[in-house]
Amino acid sequence: MPPPPSRRPTIRDVARSAGVSVTTVSHTFSGNGKVAPATQQRVRTAAHDLGYRPDVIAQGLRSNRLGVIALVARQLDALRPELLFDVDYFARFAGAAAVASLAEGLGLMLVSDPTGPRAAGAALASDGFIVTEPVVDDPLVEMLTNAGIPFVTVGEIPGVAPETSDVPLVDIESGRLTTLALDHLWESGARRIALVTGTDRNEWNLRSASVYQRWARFRRMPPALVHAPEALDDEGGRRAAITLLDGSDAGGVPDGIYALTSNHALGILAELTVRGLRVPDDVRIVAGSDAESLRTSQTTISSIDLRPDELARRAVQALAARLDDRPPPDHGDAPVGRLLVRASSRPRSPDQR
């Protein structure tokens, strides 16, 4: 059945209608890979019936260099427009990637996920892709791999060991940064530390949860782990706080919380305030990604600065090297992210310990 007239048909709609994979549809229109003639005809018929218009640029120029790379930041698809400029990570990453691309003689195109409902027709004509935080069984990773389109990922592909993959990777240091935040809360006096992650199945959420559980065992501390959808923003943080405060077991109410997203951290702070709990005297908070709202809230919130500008620069350089068939840049073991300590996690005074 055709999609509603208010929505442009996507490559995924064609794949569903033709009973094939997104990759097969991509191969049919790009000329890459091998697709049986009968299957090609079925795909083209489905595309015609749906009113899908394949990208003529991608068909005609796929084998040539356009001098343009694409940046796919899936979080932007779900983020409310009014929150975009509060979340430092996305604005800083995109801006730095654009400047780094110019330095490499390339243009940068910010696009929605080509396998999603808001795909841009010209995206697949790009010379290569930067994919931020791939997820488990990522359809975009599969499509780009099968289509032979070069790409790099910012963050590991979950379930794929980096040493066994030929896809360039920019390390987001989720393990080190999780340990850094947890150790800071512990050293500040917290002894019942909880973790609040998002629900996207990417490395940041999965690795942070795994590291937290090992860290809790090392500290001989009962773990308290809550998952809240990223799209719920502050409300997700409030719900996580309610779960932690009302559902606490023998381990007691948390006196330290590490929340991976800035909006969740703000929601947690709001719920604690409503309940008369003081931050940082009763509960300490650290957020896993910095934002303007954390720096300006009534109680400023400590956070991890992921250094998205440096991550973007490394991603562009790695992709440019792959496109030019030259060795990737060596960034050594230089760490990127850092902890920014603010009022929400200041250490306990001696008489409070």
TORMI-160227 format. One record per residue (C-alpha): residue number from 1; x, y, z. Coordinates in Angstrom, 3 decimals, padded with zeros to 6 digits. Layout:
N
NUM;X;Y;Z .
...
//
This chain:
353
1;000.000;000.000;000.000 .
2;001.430;003.426;-000.894 .
3;002.617;005.613;001.999 .
4;000.410;008.558;003.037 .
5;000.537;011.363;000.463 .
6;002.037;013.733;003.053 .
7;005.183;011.626;003.279 .
8;007.702;011.097;000.531 .
9;008.277;007.379;-000.200 .
10;011.671;006.129;000.963 .
11;014.060;003.389;-000.036 .
12;012.767;001.376;002.928 .
13;009.188;001.619;001.578 .
14;010.374;000.251;-001.770 .
15;012.259;-002.593;-000.097 .
16;009.201;-003.550;001.943 .
17;006.893;-003.434;-001.071 .
18;009.264;-005.478;-003.255 .
19;010.049;-007.966;-000.514 .
20;013.803;-007.325;-000.671 .
21;016.458;-005.691;001.485 .
22;017.311;-001.998;001.471 .
23;020.711;-002.969;000.095 .
24;019.098;-004.704;-002.898 .
25;017.130;-001.557;-003.699 .
26;020.325;000.498;-003.406 .
27;022.167;-001.886;-005.739 .
28;019.323;-001.772;-008.255 .
29;019.495;001.997;-008.633 .
30;023.214;002.592;-008.052 .
31;024.572;-000.172;-010.299 .
32;026.751;-001.579;-007.510 .
33;026.650;-005.263;-006.639 .
34;024.746;-007.963;-008.476 .
35;020.965;-008.108;-008.581 .
36;019.075;-010.643;-010.685 .
37;017.162;-009.054;-013.592 .
38;013.823;-010.330;-012.274 .
39;014.535;-008.828;-008.859 .
40;015.574;-005.536;-010.428 .
41;012.306;-005.417;-012.328 .
42;010.338;-006.110;-009.145 .
43;012.161;-003.308;-007.351 .
44;011.621;-000.844;-010.203 .
45;007.940;-001.751;-010.399 .
46;007.513;-001.215;-006.665 .
47;009.321;002.126;-006.925 .
48;007.062;003.205;-009.786 .
49;003.893;002.180;-007.950 .
50;004.966;004.062;-004.823 .
51;006.090;007.153;-006.694 .
52;009.661;006.708;-005.442 .
53;012.223;008.696;-007.413 .
54;015.731;007.208;-007.278 .
55;018.526;009.713;-007.036 .
56;019.837;010.370;-010.532 .
57;023.063;011.791;-009.115 .
58;023.745;008.589;-007.250 .
59;023.001;006.529;-010.381 .
60;025.178;008.508;-012.736 .
61;028.077;009.607;-010.543 .
62;028.504;006.813;-008.045 .
63;031.750;005.753;-009.727 .
64;033.216;009.288;-009.681 .
65;034.445;011.537;-006.881 .
66;032.081;014.375;-006.045 .
67;034.244;015.846;-003.308 .
68;031.353;015.559;-000.826 .
69;031.035;013.396;002.279 .
70;027.902;012.770;004.321 .
71;027.475;013.018;008.085 .
72;024.713;010.893;009.607 .
73;023.854;011.828;013.205 .
74;020.807;009.726;014.063 .
75;020.186;011.552;017.319 .
76;019.312;014.679;015.341 .
77;016.379;012.871;013.723 .
78;014.733;012.382;017.122 .
79;015.816;015.622;018.789 .
80;013.287;018.423;019.124 .
81;014.485;021.501;017.173 .
82;014.379;023.754;020.239 .
83;016.861;021.443;022.000 .
84;019.386;021.293;019.175 .
85;021.532;024.213;020.226 .
86;021.395;023.297;023.905 .
87;023.054;019.951;023.210 .
88;026.639;021.006;022.613 .
89;027.701;017.700;021.131 .
90;025.786;017.941;017.852 .
91;026.469;021.585;017.042 .
92;030.151;021.283;017.920 .
93;030.577;018.010;016.011 .
94;028.875;019.233;012.826 .
95;030.700;022.568;012.826 .
96;034.113;021.001;013.390 .
97;033.435;018.321;010.763 .
98;032.581;021.009;008.191 .
99;035.822;022.917;008.867 .
100;037.909;019.729;008.846 .
101;036.297;018.711;005.551 .
102;037.285;022.010;003.952 .
103;040.865;021.418;005.080 .
104;040.764;018.096;003.211 .
105;039.319;019.668;000.057 .
106;035.891;018.169;000.717 .
107;032.371;019.431;001.287 .
108;030.200;018.124;004.128 .
109;026.515;017.241;003.819 .
110;024.478;016.641;006.989 .
111;021.851;014.019;006.144 .
112;019.228;011.874;007.820 .
113;019.857;008.139;007.958 .
114;019.459;006.909;004.334 .
115;017.639;003.826;005.618 .
116;015.123;005.897;007.595 .
117;011.860;007.686;006.748 .
118;013.473;011.090;006.139 .
119;016.228;009.950;003.782 .
120;017.675;012.501;001.385 .
121;017.763;011.334;-002.209 .
122;021.261;012.721;-002.817 .
123;022.859;011.105;000.231 .
124;024.020;007.938;-001.511 .
125;025.899;009.995;-004.088 .
126;028.391;011.054;-001.406 .
127;031.954;009.809;-001.664 .
128;031.803;008.446;001.862 .
129;029.944;008.572;005.168 .
130;030.640;009.444;008.775 .
131;028.243;007.400;010.921 .
132;027.931;008.518;014.537 .
133;027.264;005.870;017.170 .
134;026.205;002.853;015.103 .
135;023.750;000.463;016.744 .
136;023.429;-003.300;017.022 .
137;022.670;-004.871;013.603 .
138;022.853;-001.412;012.093 .
139;020.966;-001.304;008.741 .
140;023.019;001.665;007.528 .
141;026.309;-000.120;008.229 .
142;024.975;-003.134;006.328 .
143;023.826;-001.026;003.383 .
144;027.077;000.930;003.082 .
145;029.152;-002.230;003.418 .
146;027.213;-004.104;000.768 .
147;027.157;-001.108;-001.564 .
148;030.909;-000.638;-001.252 .
149;030.580;002.947;-000.040 .
150;033.493;003.970;002.237 .
151;032.577;005.026;005.757 .
152;033.965;005.550;009.223 .
153;032.152;005.198;012.525 .
154;032.315;007.397;015.593 .
155;032.022;004.743;018.272 .
156;032.353;001.004;017.863 .
157;029.860;-001.077;015.903 .
158;028.295;-003.115;018.745 .
159;029.050;-006.816;018.393 .
160;031.962;-006.235;016.005 .
161;035.446;-006.396;017.497 .
162;037.425;-003.371;016.204 .
163;040.499;-005.516;015.574 .
164;038.534;-007.735;013.184 .
165;036.917;-004.884;011.228 .
166;038.403;-002.955;008.307 .
167;036.094;000.020;008.982 .
168;038.007;003.012;010.421 .
169;036.881;003.773;013.954 .
170;037.024;006.942;016.041 .
171;037.177;005.912;019.696 .
172;034.646;007.721;021.897 .
173;036.342;006.318;025.022 .
174;033.097;005.249;026.676 .
175;034.832;002.811;029.016 .
176;037.435;005.264;030.282 .
177;034.962;008.119;030.653 .
178;032.431;005.992;032.536 .
179;035.136;004.945;034.980 .
180;036.282;008.567;035.289 .
181;032.771;009.753;036.214 .
182;032.116;006.897;038.653 .
183;035.486;007.304;040.377 .
184;034.806;011.027;040.755 .
185;031.445;010.365;042.432 .
186;033.077;007.831;044.735 .
187;035.920;010.169;045.644 .
188;033.347;012.908;046.307 .
189;031.817;010.714;049.002 .
190;029.011;008.852;047.200 .
191;028.717;005.162;048.134 .
192;025.440;004.120;046.473 .
193;025.964;005.201;042.876 .
194;023.358;004.584;040.176 .
195;023.650;004.713;036.376 .
196;020.968;006.062;034.012 .
197;021.502;005.239;030.335 .
198;019.483;005.763;027.196 .
199;017.820;002.904;025.325 .
200;019.529;003.215;021.928 .
201;021.605;000.081;021.394 .
202;024.868;001.873;020.705 .
203;028.305;001.580;022.259 .
204;027.851;004.577;024.582 .
205;024.877;002.967;026.339 .
206;025.981;-000.663;026.168 .
207;029.627;-000.192;027.109 .
208;028.821;002.270;029.888 .
209;026.379;-000.211;031.438 .
210;028.894;-003.046;031.198 .
211;031.713;-000.986;032.719 .
212;029.400;000.238;035.490 .
213;028.443;-003.287;036.489 .
214;032.098;-004.360;036.677 .
215;032.952;-001.197;038.589 .
216;030.124;-001.856;041.085 .
217;031.409;-005.385;041.698 .
218;034.912;-004.024;042.280 .
219;033.534;-001.510;044.794 .
220;031.322;-004.211;046.357 .
221;028.348;-001.964;045.756 .
222;024.865;-003.190;044.723 .
223;024.295;-001.918;041.155 .
224;021.318;000.310;040.383 .
225;020.830;000.646;036.630 .
226;017.917;002.363;034.861 .
227;017.335;002.772;031.110 .
228;015.312;005.784;029.924 .
229;014.536;006.557;026.248 .
230;016.601;009.468;024.942 .
231;013.544;010.991;023.243 .
232;011.823;011.565;026.609 .
233;014.355;014.299;027.417 .
234;013.855;015.747;030.942 .
235;010.813;013.552;031.526 .
236;012.985;010.485;031.036 .
237;015.251;011.721;033.813 .
238;012.292;012.323;036.133 .
239;010.999;008.805;035.531 .
240;014.454;007.354;036.123 .
241;014.741;009.261;039.407 .
242;011.311;008.014;040.508 .
243;012.376;004.437;039.760 .
244;015.602;004.847;041.719 .
245;014.019;006.605;044.703 .
246;010.810;004.582;045.027 .
247;012.230;001.227;043.988 .
248;015.426;001.232;046.018 .
249;016.226;-002.096;047.640 .
250;018.302;-002.914;050.684 .
251;021.162;-000.939;049.143 .
252;019.300;002.271;049.929 .
253;018.473;005.418;047.983 .
254;021.338;006.429;045.656 .
255;023.609;009.212;046.870 .
256;025.277;009.512;043.457 .
257;023.861;009.299;039.919 .
258;025.680;009.189;036.599 .
259;023.210;010.035;033.796 .
260;024.545;009.697;030.264 .
261;022.403;012.396;028.645 .
262;022.225;016.015;029.744 .
263;018.433;016.171;029.632 .
264;018.106;013.087;031.811 .
265;020.459;014.700;034.326 .
266;018.270;017.834;034.376 .
267;015.136;015.744;034.900 .
268;016.801;013.893;037.766 .
269;017.783;017.183;039.385 .
270;014.204;018.447;039.062 .
271;012.715;015.333;040.681 .
272;015.225;015.380;043.525 .
273;014.391;019.036;044.177 .
274;010.644;018.327;044.277 .
275;011.284;015.646;046.890 .
276;013.344;017.950;049.052 .
277;016.631;016.174;048.381 .
278;019.608;018.500;048.156 .
279;022.215;018.359;045.383 .
280;025.034;017.740;046.142 .
281;024.535;017.308;049.904 .
282;022.138;014.355;049.618 .
283;022.722;013.211;046.033 .
284;025.544;013.958;043.625 .
285;024.986;014.082;039.854 .
286;027.286;013.820;036.842 .
287;026.052;013.961;033.227 .
288;027.710;011.993;030.434 .
289;027.573;014.805;027.857 .
290;027.943;018.532;028.406 .
291;025.303;021.133;027.476 .
292;024.558;024.795;027.991 .
293;021.650;023.919;030.293 .
294;024.004;022.077;032.652 .
295;026.262;025.108;032.925 .
296;023.370;027.496;033.625 .
297;021.000;025.466;035.833 .
298;020.422;026.766;039.362 .
299;022.706;023.992;040.609 .
300;025.322;023.638;037.898 .
301;025.811;020.005;036.897 .
302;029.161;018.276;036.476 .
303;029.584;016.592;033.114 .
304;031.810;014.798;030.662 .
305;033.043;016.972;027.816 .
306;033.240;014.427;024.998 .
307;035.277;016.880;022.887 .
308;033.067;016.421;019.810 .
309;035.173;018.911;017.853 .
310;038.214;016.649;018.170 .
311;036.177;013.507;017.450 .
312;034.838;015.162;014.274 .
313;038.313;016.178;013.130 .
314;039.575;012.632;013.578 .
315;036.581;011.178;011.734 .
316;037.016;013.459;008.716 .
317;040.743;012.775;008.556 .
318;040.169;009.015;008.730 .
319;037.548;009.087;005.989 .
320;039.639;011.346;003.738 .
321;042.573;008.965;004.127 .
322;040.373;006.041;003.163 .
323;039.046;007.844;000.109 .
324;042.594;008.676;-001.004 .
325;043.807;005.132;-000.243 .
326;046.487;006.369;002.121 .
327;047.376;005.285;005.680 .
328;044.983;006.542;008.350 .
329;046.214;009.249;010.714 .
330;047.807;008.027;013.931 .
331;046.367;009.770;016.966 .
332;048.232;007.488;019.332 .
333;046.744;007.001;022.756 .
334;045.960;010.680;023.319 .
335;042.729;010.837;025.365 .
336;039.892;013.050;024.163 .
337;037.072;013.382;026.699 .
338;037.462;015.066;030.077 .
339;035.522;015.591;033.296 .
340;034.173;019.063;034.113 .
341;033.484;019.336;037.849 .
342;030.698;021.698;038.914 .
343;028.493;022.244;041.965 .
344;026.428;019.049;041.602 .
345;029.273;016.746;042.624 .
346;031.522;018.739;044.878 .
347;033.233;016.572;047.515 .
348;031.747;016.067;050.936 .
349;033.160;018.205;053.688 .
350;035.070;016.267;056.402 .
351;032.182;016.484;058.890 .
352;029.794;014.896;056.343 .
353;031.883;011.761;055.785 .
//
